[in-house]
Amino acid sequence: KISFFNNTTLCTVIYADFTDRTLRAKNFTDNIIKTAFGNNKSPKWEDFQNFLFERCIPKERAGIREYLEAIDVSEYNPIEIIKRTAGRMAEDAQWIRMETIR
């Protein structure tokens, strides 16, 4: 379960099944700019992967190795990066909370 917030406002909840690569998303705001997938009401796994990459430092960024070491991630992996950084970016007030559901 991935909860996507803007400041303290819950905007989107995503249920992602990494086994069969399926997902469901539910928006809690009408402001599409604040939602995880914008106007896309039926996101696919590729859309989810793109969303994760967008919430991480770019893989090509200078100093990426040092950054990964600083957050204790051994290789570029968006899920692991988001677990450490909550998907926070300098450009906005959005962030992610990840929970494992069994």
BAPA-525085 format. One record per residue: z, y, x of N, C-alpha, C, O in turn. Coordinates in Angstrom, 3 decimals. Layout:
<rs>
{n.z=Z n.y=Y n.x=X ca.z=Z ca.y=Y ca.x=X c.z=Z c.y=Y c.x=X o.z=Z o.y=Y o.x=X}
...
</rs>
This chain:
<rs>
{n.z=0.000 n.y=-1.173 n.x=0.857 ca.z=0.000 ca.y=0.000 ca.x=0.000 c.z=0.000 c.y=1.227 c.x=0.896 o.z=0.846 o.y=1.370 o.x=1.779}
{n.z=-0.952 n.y=2.101 n.x=0.659 ca.z=-1.091 ca.y=3.320 ca.x=1.439 c.z=-0.986 c.y=4.492 c.x=0.481 o.z=-1.806 o.y=4.656 o.x=-0.423}
{n.z=0.036 n.y=5.298 n.x=0.695 ca.z=0.241 ca.y=6.483 ca.x=-0.139 c.z=-0.215 c.y=7.691 c.x=0.659 o.z=0.209 o.y=7.897 o.x=1.797}
{n.z=-1.086 n.y=8.487 n.x=0.047 ca.z=-1.686 ca.y=9.651 ca.x=0.705 c.z=-1.133 c.y=10.913 c.x=0.049 o.z=-1.286 o.y=11.117 o.x=-1.156}
{n.z=-0.492 n.y=11.751 n.x=0.851 ca.z=0.194 ca.y=12.937 ca.x=0.364 c.z=-0.454 c.y=14.216 c.x=0.872 o.z=-1.111 o.y=14.226 o.x=1.913}
{n.z=-0.260 n.y=15.283 n.x=0.127 ca.z=-0.505 ca.y=16.639 ca.x=0.599 c.z=0.850 c.y=17.336 c.x=0.508 o.z=1.360 o.y=17.577 o.x=-0.587}
{n.z=1.420 n.y=17.653 n.x=1.649 ca.z=2.814 ca.y=18.106 ca.x=1.725 c.z=3.692 c.y=17.060 c.x=1.054 o.z=3.758 o.y=15.927 o.x=1.533}
{n.z=4.365 n.y=17.398 n.x=-0.031 ca.z=5.229 ca.y=16.423 ca.x=-0.716 c.z=4.592 c.y=15.846 c.x=-1.970 o.z=5.222 o.y=15.061 o.x=-2.679}
{n.z=3.343 n.y=16.227 n.x=-2.255 ca.z=2.662 ca.y=15.784 ca.x=-3.464 c.z=1.873 c.y=14.511 c.x=-3.205 o.z=1.004 o.y=14.481 o.x=-2.334}
{n.z=2.174 n.y=13.458 n.x=-3.961 ca.z=1.409 ca.y=12.227 ca.x=-3.873 c.z=0.039 c.y=12.462 c.x=-4.493 o.z=-0.062 o.y=12.856 o.x=-5.655}
{n.z=-1.022 n.y=12.218 n.x=-3.712 ca.z=-2.382 ca.y=12.474 ca.x=-4.190 c.z=-3.147 c.y=11.198 c.x=-4.528 o.z=-3.853 o.y=11.143 o.x=-5.536}
{n.z=-3.009 n.y=10.179 n.x=-3.692 ca.z=-3.734 ca.y=8.919 ca.x=-3.906 c.z=-2.875 c.y=7.760 c.x=-3.424 o.z=-2.188 o.y=7.862 o.x=-2.408}
{n.z=-2.924 n.y=6.653 n.x=-4.167 ca.z=-2.346 ca.y=5.394 ca.x=-3.706 c.z=-3.489 c.y=4.409 c.x=-3.558 o.z=-4.316 o.y=4.251 o.x=-4.457}
{n.z=-3.522 n.y=3.751 n.x=-2.412 ca.z=-4.561 ca.y=2.772 ca.x=-2.100 c.z=-3.884 c.y=1.427 c.x=-1.885 o.z=-2.928 o.y=1.315 o.x=-1.118}
{n.z=-4.389 n.y=0.412 n.x=-2.567 ca.z=-3.958 ca.y=-0.959 ca.x=-2.316 c.z=-5.096 c.y=-1.635 c.x=-1.581 o.z=-6.174 o.y=-1.844 o.x=-2.138}
{n.z=-4.849 n.y=-1.979 n.x=-0.319 ca.z=-5.895 ca.y=-2.557 ca.x=0.522 c.z=-5.516 c.y=-3.985 c.x=0.897 o.z=-4.436 o.y=-4.230 o.x=1.433}
{n.z=-6.409 n.y=-4.919 n.x=0.612 ca.z=-6.209 ca.y=-6.310 ca.x=0.979 c.z=-7.049 c.y=-6.575 c.x=2.229 o.z=-8.275 o.y=-6.662 o.x=2.156}
{n.z=-6.387 n.y=-6.701 n.x=3.361 ca.z=-7.086 ca.y=-6.876 ca.x=4.625 c.z=-7.646 c.y=-8.286 c.x=4.779 o.z=-8.461 o.y=-8.523 o.x=5.670}
{n.z=-7.234 n.y=-9.218 n.x=3.942 ca.z=-7.751 ca.y=-10.585 ca.x=4.011 c.z=-9.159 c.y=-10.657 c.x=3.432 o.z=-10.078 o.y=-11.169 o.x=4.072}
{n.z=-9.320 n.y=-10.143 n.x=2.219 ca.z=-10.652 ca.y=-10.215 ca.x=1.601 c.z=-11.377 c.y=-8.871 c.x=1.583 o.z=-12.446 o.y=-8.737 o.x=0.987}
{n.z=-10.780 n.y=-7.880 n.x=2.244 ca.z=-11.396 ca.y=-6.551 ca.x=2.392 c.z=-11.764 c.y=-5.919 c.x=1.051 o.z=-12.892 o.y=-5.475 o.x=0.836}
{n.z=-10.797 n.y=-5.894 n.x=0.177 ca.z=-10.975 ca.y=-5.236 ca.x=-1.110 c.z=-9.917 c.y=-4.152 c.x=-1.243 o.z=-8.894 o.y=-4.176 o.x=-0.559}
{n.z=-10.179 n.y=-3.203 n.x=-2.130 ca.z=-9.189 ca.y=-2.167 ca.x=-2.350 c.z=-9.290 c.y=-1.598 c.x=-3.740 o.z=-10.314 o.y=-1.689 o.x=-4.417}
{n.z=-8.179 n.y=-1.005 n.x=-4.136 ca.z=-8.089 ca.y=-0.245 ca.x=-5.376 c.z=-7.454 c.y=1.077 c.x=-5.021 o.z=-6.556 o.y=1.137 o.x=-4.180}
{n.z=-7.911 n.y=2.126 n.x=-5.653 ca.z=-7.346 ca.y=3.452 ca.x=-5.397 c.z=-7.070 c.y=4.144 c.x=-6.713 o.z=-7.851 o.y=4.046 o.x=-7.659}
{n.z=-5.949 n.y=4.843 n.x=-6.763 ca.z=-5.594 ca.y=5.616 ca.x=-7.949 c.z=-5.193 c.y=7.013 c.x=-7.507 o.z=-4.320 o.y=7.182 o.x=-6.656}
{n.z=-5.839 n.y=8.010 n.x=-8.093 ca.z=-5.533 ca.y=9.407 ca.x=-7.782 c.z=-4.445 c.y=9.931 c.x=-8.710 o.z=-4.356 o.y=9.551 o.x=-9.877}
{n.z=-3.626 n.y=10.811 n.x=-8.157 ca.z=-2.558 ca.y=11.434 ca.x=-8.921 c.z=-2.719 c.y=12.952 c.x=-8.967 o.z=-1.783 o.y=13.678 o.x=-9.301}
{n.z=-3.909 n.y=13.412 n.x=-8.630 ca.z=-4.243 ca.y=14.826 ca.x=-8.712 c.z=-5.695 c.y=14.961 c.x=-9.149 o.z=-6.512 o.y=14.078 o.x=-8.889}
{n.z=-6.011 n.y=16.057 n.x=-9.808 ca.z=-7.394 ca.y=16.331 ca.x=-10.184 c.z=-8.135 c.y=17.107 c.x=-9.106 o.z=-9.346 o.y=17.302 o.x=-9.206}
{n.z=-7.423 n.y=17.551 n.x=-8.079 ca.z=-8.025 ca.y=18.295 ca.x=-6.982 c.z=-8.667 c.y=17.308 c.x=-6.015 o.z=-7.985 o.y=16.731 o.x=-5.167}
{n.z=-9.986 n.y=17.111 n.x=-6.141 ca.z=-10.662 ca.y=16.088 ca.x=-5.343 c.z=-10.589 c.y=16.344 c.x=-3.838 o.z=-10.727 o.y=15.413 o.x=-3.046}
{n.z=-10.376 n.y=17.573 n.x=-3.447 ca.z=-10.253 ca.y=17.882 ca.x=-2.023 c.z=-8.983 c.y=17.255 c.x=-1.445 o.z=-8.920 o.y=16.978 o.x=-0.247}
{n.z=-7.992 n.y=17.036 n.x=-2.274 ca.z=-6.715 ca.y=16.483 ca.x=-1.826 c.z=-6.643 c.y=14.964 c.x=-1.940 o.z=-5.664 o.y=14.361 o.x=-1.501}
{n.z=-7.662 n.y=14.337 n.x=-2.519 ca.z=-7.634 ca.y=12.885 ca.x=-2.689 c.z=-8.219 c.y=12.174 c.x=-1.466 o.z=-8.928 o.y=12.778 o.x=-0.660}
{n.z=-7.915 n.y=10.910 n.x=-1.348 ca.z=-8.371 ca.y=10.135 ca.x=-0.188 c.z=-9.884 c.y=9.958 c.x=-0.140 o.z=-10.468 o.y=9.932 o.x=0.943}
{n.z=-10.528 n.y=9.837 n.x=-1.309 ca.z=-11.955 ca.y=9.528 ca.x=-1.328 c.z=-12.800 c.y=10.569 c.x=-2.052 o.z=-13.964 o.y=10.309 o.x=-2.359}
{n.z=-12.243 n.y=11.730 n.x=-2.328 ca.z=-13.004 ca.y=12.789 ca.x=-2.974 c.z=-13.515 c.y=12.371 c.x=-4.340 o.z=-12.748 o.y=11.865 o.x=-5.160}
{n.z=-14.813 n.y=12.577 n.x=-4.599 ca.z=-15.435 ca.y=12.221 ca.x=-5.883 c.z=-15.677 c.y=10.727 c.x=-6.059 o.z=-15.988 o.y=10.277 o.x=-7.162}
{n.z=-15.541 n.y=9.965 n.x=-4.998 ca.z=-15.838 ca.y=8.535 ca.x=-5.039 c.z=-14.751 c.y=7.803 c.x=-5.835 o.z=-13.636 o.y=7.633 o.x=-5.344}
{n.z=-15.069 n.y=7.376 n.x=-7.048 ca.z=-14.101 ca.y=6.704 ca.x=-7.923 c.z=-14.039 c.y=5.198 c.x=-7.693 o.z=-13.128 o.y=4.532 o.x=-8.185}
{n.z=-15.005 n.y=4.656 n.x=-6.945 ca.z=-15.029 ca.y=3.218 ca.x=-6.645 c.z=-15.268 c.y=3.006 c.x=-5.152 o.z=-16.320 o.y=2.497 o.x=-4.763}
{n.z=-14.306 n.y=3.390 n.x=-4.311 ca.z=-14.515 ca.y=3.256 ca.x=-2.868 c.z=-14.626 c.y=1.801 c.x=-2.438 o.z=-13.992 o.y=0.913 o.x=-3.007}
{n.z=-15.430 n.y=1.586 n.x=-1.442 ca.z=-15.638 ca.y=0.262 ca.x=-0.851 c.z=-14.856 c.y=0.188 c.x=0.463 o.z=-14.280 o.y=1.179 o.x=0.912}
{n.z=-14.846 n.y=-0.992 n.x=1.065 ca.z=-14.096 ca.y=-1.199 ca.x=2.302 c.z=-14.571 c.y=-0.238 c.x=3.401 o.z=-13.753 o.y=0.276 o.x=4.164}
{n.z=-15.863 n.y=0.002 n.x=3.484 ca.z=-16.402 ca.y=0.928 ca.x=4.491 c.z=-15.860 c.y=2.347 c.x=4.264 o.z=-15.561 o.y=3.053 o.x=5.228}
{n.z=-15.733 n.y=2.761 n.x=3.022 ca.z=-15.150 ca.y=4.072 ca.x=2.710 c.z=-13.700 c.y=4.133 c.x=3.183 o.z=-13.255 o.y=5.150 o.x=3.715}
{n.z=-12.978 n.y=3.051 n.x=2.989 ca.z=-11.589 ca.y=2.967 ca.x=3.434 c.z=-11.502 c.y=3.070 c.x=4.953 o.z=-10.661 o.y=3.794 o.x=5.486}
{n.z=-12.369 n.y=2.348 n.x=5.640 ca.z=-12.390 ca.y=2.409 ca.x=7.110 c.z=-12.680 c.y=3.836 c.x=7.578 o.z=-12.041 o.y=4.324 o.x=8.510}
{n.z=-13.626 n.y=4.497 n.x=6.947 ca.z=-13.949 ca.y=5.881 ca.x=7.297 c.z=-12.760 c.y=6.802 c.x=7.053 o.z=-12.480 o.y=7.687 o.x=7.862}
{n.z=-12.062 n.y=6.595 n.x=5.941 ca.z=-10.861 ca.y=7.379 ca.x=5.641 c.z=-9.829 c.y=7.218 c.x=6.753 o.z=-9.245 o.y=8.206 o.x=7.198}
{n.z=-9.597 n.y=5.986 n.x=7.207 ca.z=-8.625 ca.y=5.759 ca.x=8.275 c.z=-9.038 c.y=6.476 c.x=9.560 o.z=-8.215 o.y=7.123 o.x=10.207}
{n.z=-10.311 n.y=6.358 n.x=9.926 ca.z=-10.796 ca.y=7.022 ca.x=11.138 c.z=-10.646 c.y=8.540 c.x=11.045 o.z=-10.350 o.y=9.200 o.x=12.041}
{n.z=-10.849 n.y=9.086 n.x=9.851 ca.z=-10.721 ca.y=10.530 ca.x=9.668 c.z=-9.287 c.y=11.015 c.x=9.847 o.z=-9.070 o.y=12.188 o.x=10.151}
{n.z=-8.307 n.y=10.135 n.x=9.664 ca.z=-6.896 ca.y=10.505 ca.x=9.793 c.z=-6.358 c.y=10.199 c.x=11.186 o.z=-5.145 o.y=10.198 o.x=11.393}
{n.z=-7.244 n.y=9.941 n.x=12.139 ca.z=-6.854 ca.y=9.646 ca.x=13.519 c.z=-7.537 c.y=10.603 c.x=14.490 o.z=-8.556 o.y=11.215 o.x=14.171}
{n.z=-6.963 n.y=10.719 n.x=15.664 ca.z=-7.609 ca.y=11.456 ca.x=16.740 c.z=-8.944 c.y=10.769 c.x=17.053 o.z=-9.001 o.y=9.540 o.x=17.040}
{n.z=-10.002 n.y=11.506 n.x=17.329 ca.z=-11.296 ca.y=10.873 ca.x=17.636 c.z=-11.213 c.y=9.958 c.x=18.856 o.z=-10.561 o.y=10.280 o.x=19.849}
{n.z=-11.873 n.y=8.833 n.x=18.763 ca.z=-11.878 ca.y=7.838 ca.x=19.835 c.z=-12.482 c.y=8.396 c.x=21.130 o.z=-12.126 o.y=7.966 o.x=22.228}
{n.z=-13.399 n.y=9.359 n.x=20.984 ca.z=-14.097 ca.y=9.915 ca.x=22.142 c.z=-13.353 c.y=11.083 c.x=22.788 o.z=-13.813 o.y=11.611 o.x=23.801}
{n.z=-12.241 n.y=11.488 n.x=22.241 ca.z=-11.496 ca.y=12.652 ca.x=22.734 c.z=-11.071 c.y=12.450 c.x=24.183 o.z=-10.613 o.y=11.372 o.x=24.561}
{n.z=-11.223 n.y=13.481 n.x=24.979 ca.z=-10.741 ca.y=13.443 ca.x=26.365 c.z=-9.233 c.y=13.202 c.x=26.348 o.z=-8.515 o.y=13.785 o.x=25.536}
{n.z=-8.766 n.y=12.355 n.x=27.235 ca.z=-7.342 ca.y=12.064 ca.x=27.324 c.z=-6.854 c.y=11.058 c.x=26.299 o.z=-5.648 o.y=10.933 o.x=26.090}
{n.z=-7.770 n.y=10.330 n.x=25.647 ca.z=-7.377 ca.y=9.390 ca.x=24.600 c.z=-6.446 c.y=8.307 c.x=25.133 o.z=-5.505 o.y=7.913 o.x=24.444}
{n.z=-6.689 n.y=7.821 n.x=26.339 ca.z=-5.840 ca.y=6.767 ca.x=26.914 c.z=-4.396 c.y=7.253 c.x=27.032 o.z=-3.464 o.y=6.533 o.x=26.675}
{n.z=-4.214 n.y=8.476 n.x=27.534 ca.z=-2.873 ca.y=9.032 ca.x=27.681 c.z=-2.210 c.y=9.237 c.x=26.317 o.z=-1.008 o.y=9.017 o.x=26.166}
{n.z=-2.995 n.y=9.657 n.x=25.332 ca.z=-2.475 ca.y=9.847 ca.x=23.986 c.z=-1.981 c.y=8.525 c.x=23.420 o.z=-0.882 o.y=8.452 o.x=22.870}
{n.z=-2.790 n.y=7.481 n.x=23.554 ca.z=-2.400 ca.y=6.171 ca.x=23.040 c.z=-1.144 c.y=5.664 c.x=23.731 o.z=-0.264 o.y=5.091 o.x=23.088}
{n.z=-1.061 n.y=5.871 n.x=25.024 ca.z=0.154 ca.y=5.479 ca.x=25.741 c.z=1.367 c.y=6.251 c.x=25.235 o.z=2.449 o.y=5.681 o.x=25.093}
{n.z=1.197 n.y=7.537 n.x=24.963 ca.z=2.306 ca.y=8.374 ca.x=24.492 c.z=2.839 c.y=7.920 c.x=23.136 o.z=4.031 o.y=8.054 o.x=22.860}
{n.z=1.957 n.y=7.381 n.x=22.286 ca.z=2.418 ca.y=6.905 ca.x=20.974 c.z=2.638 c.y=5.390 c.x=20.972 o.z=2.891 o.y=4.788 o.x=19.928}
{n.z=2.538 n.y=4.784 n.x=22.162 ca.z=2.813 ca.y=3.360 ca.x=22.352 c.z=1.871 c.y=2.459 c.x=21.556 o.z=2.296 o.y=1.533 o.x=20.866}
{n.z=0.569 n.y=2.764 n.x=21.676 ca.z=-0.476 ca.y=1.927 ca.x=21.081 c.z=-1.360 c.y=1.459 c.x=22.232 o.z=-1.834 o.y=2.275 o.x=23.022}
{n.z=-1.586 n.y=0.142 n.x=22.331 ca.z=-2.290 ca.y=-0.419 ca.x=23.486 c.z=-3.803 c.y=-0.212 c.x=23.462 o.z=-4.434 o.y=-0.154 o.x=24.518}
{n.z=-4.393 n.y=-0.100 n.x=22.266 ca.z=-5.828 ca.y=0.131 ca.x=22.162 c.z=-6.103 c.y=0.963 c.x=20.920 o.z=-5.249 o.y=1.092 o.x=20.043}
{n.z=-7.306 n.y=1.529 n.x=20.854 ca.z=-7.650 ca.y=2.380 ca.x=19.713 c.z=-7.752 c.y=1.520 c.x=18.462 o.z=-8.680 o.y=0.726 o.x=18.305}
{n.z=-6.781 n.y=1.695 n.x=17.579 ca.z=-6.706 ca.y=0.939 ca.x=16.338 c.z=-6.168 c.y=1.890 c.x=15.271 o.z=-4.984 o.y=2.229 o.x=15.290}
{n.z=-7.027 n.y=2.329 n.x=14.334 ca.z=-6.601 ca.y=3.325 ca.x=13.355 c.z=-5.311 c.y=2.967 c.x=12.602 o.z=-4.470 o.y=3.837 o.x=12.378}
{n.z=-5.152 n.y=1.717 n.x=12.217 ca.z=-3.938 ca.y=1.328 ca.x=11.491 c.z=-2.705 c.y=1.553 c.x=12.359 o.z=-1.718 o.y=2.123 o.x=11.893}
{n.z=-2.746 n.y=1.121 n.x=13.598 ca.z=-1.596 ca.y=1.288 ca.x=14.488 c.z=-1.340 c.y=2.763 c.x=14.788 o.z=-0.188 o.y=3.189 o.x=14.875}
{n.z=-2.393 n.y=3.531 n.x=14.945 ca.z=-2.236 ca.y=4.967 ca.x=15.193 c.z=-1.577 c.y=5.626 c.x=13.989 o.z=-0.659 o.y=6.430 o.x=14.146}
{n.z=-2.037 n.y=5.292 n.x=12.793 ca.z=-1.473 ca.y=5.889 ca.x=11.576 c.z=-0.022 c.y=5.460 c.x=11.377 o.z=0.795 o.y=6.251 o.x=10.905}
{n.z=0.303 n.y=4.232 n.x=11.727 ca.z=1.697 ca.y=3.793 ca.x=11.637 c.z=2.599 c.y=4.674 c.x=12.493 o.z=3.748 o.y=4.925 o.x=12.130}
{n.z=2.085 n.y=5.146 n.x=13.630 ca.z=2.890 ca.y=5.960 ca.x=14.548 c.z=2.855 c.y=7.454 c.x=14.219 o.z=3.816 o.y=8.177 o.x=14.480}
{n.z=1.728 n.y=7.910 n.x=13.639 ca.z=1.538 ca.y=9.353 ca.x=13.442 c.z=1.561 c.y=9.783 c.x=11.984 o.z=1.534 o.y=10.978 o.x=11.690}
{n.z=1.610 n.y=8.823 n.x=11.068 ca.z=1.514 ca.y=9.074 ca.x=9.630 c.z=0.184 c.y=9.738 c.x=9.263 o.z=0.071 o.y=10.363 o.x=8.209}
{n.z=-0.814 n.y=9.604 n.x=10.130 ca.z=-2.132 ca.y=10.166 ca.x=9.845 c.z=-2.143 c.y=11.678 c.x=9.787 o.z=-3.040 o.y=12.273 o.x=9.190}
{n.z=-1.158 n.y=12.301 n.x=10.399 ca.z=-1.071 ca.y=13.771 ca.x=10.374 c.z=-2.111 c.y=14.371 c.x=11.316 o.z=-2.325 o.y=13.892 o.x=12.430}
{n.z=-2.747 n.y=15.433 n.x=10.831 ca.z=-3.742 ca.y=16.154 ca.x=11.611 c.z=-3.336 c.y=17.621 c.x=11.655 o.z=-2.687 o.y=18.117 o.x=10.734}
{n.z=-3.712 n.y=18.305 n.x=12.709 ca.z=-3.338 ca.y=19.713 ca.x=12.866 c.z=-4.001 c.y=20.604 c.x=11.822 o.z=-3.489 o.y=21.680 o.x=11.514}
{n.z=-5.136 n.y=20.168 n.x=11.273 ca.z=-5.932 ca.y=21.004 ca.x=10.384 c.z=-5.432 c.y=21.072 c.x=8.949 o.z=-5.847 o.y=21.957 o.x=8.200}
{n.z=-4.540 n.y=20.148 n.x=8.541 ca.z=-4.137 ca.y=20.120 ca.x=7.133 c.z=-2.692 c.y=19.638 c.x=6.987 o.z=-2.027 o.y=19.322 o.x=7.974}
{n.z=-2.229 n.y=19.590 n.x=5.763 ca.z=-0.854 ca.y=19.183 ca.x=5.463 c.z=-0.810 c.y=17.786 c.x=4.852 o.z=0.174 o.y=17.419 o.x=4.210}
{n.z=-1.862 n.y=17.015 n.x=5.048 ca.z=-1.922 ca.y=15.685 ca.x=4.462 c.z=-1.354 c.y=14.645 c.x=5.421 o.z=-1.432 o.y=14.797 o.x=6.640}
{n.z=-0.782 n.y=13.590 n.x=4.852 ca.z=-0.207 ca.y=12.527 ca.x=5.667 c.z=-0.168 c.y=11.235 c.x=4.866 o.z=-0.404 o.y=11.228 o.x=3.658}
{n.z=0.132 n.y=10.146 n.x=5.557 ca.z=0.052 ca.y=8.800 ca.x=4.976 c.z=1.359 c.y=8.053 c.x=5.187 o.z=1.975 o.y=8.125 o.x=6.250}
{n.z=1.767 n.y=7.334 n.x=4.147 ca.z=2.879 ca.y=6.387 ca.x=4.274 c.z=2.309 c.y=5.005 c.x=3.993 o.z=1.699 o.y=4.775 o.x=2.949}
{n.z=2.515 n.y=4.084 n.x=4.936 ca.z=2.001 ca.y=2.718 ca.x=4.791 c.z=3.162 c.y=1.766 c.x=4.517 o.z=4.226 o.y=1.861 o.x=5.129}
{n.z=2.931 n.y=0.853 n.x=3.586 ca.z=3.916 ca.y=-0.170 ca.x=3.247 c.z=3.207 c.y=-1.509 c.x=3.160 o.z=2.078 o.y=-1.588 o.x=2.675}
{n.z=3.858 n.y=-2.555 n.x=3.625 ca.z=3.312 ca.y=-3.896 ca.x=3.504 c.z=3.867 c.y=-4.521 c.x=2.238 o.z=5.076 o.y=-4.527 o.x=2.008}
{n.z=2.976 n.y=-5.041 n.x=1.432 ca.z=3.351 ca.y=-5.737 ca.x=0.204 c.z=2.943 c.y=-7.184 c.x=0.362 o.z=1.813 o.y=-7.479 o.x=0.751}
{n.z=3.832 n.y=-8.062 n.x=0.070 ca.z=3.502 ca.y=-9.497 ca.x=0.214 c.z=3.404 c.y=-10.155 c.x=-1.125 o.z=3.135 o.y=-11.353 o.x=-1.207}
</rs>
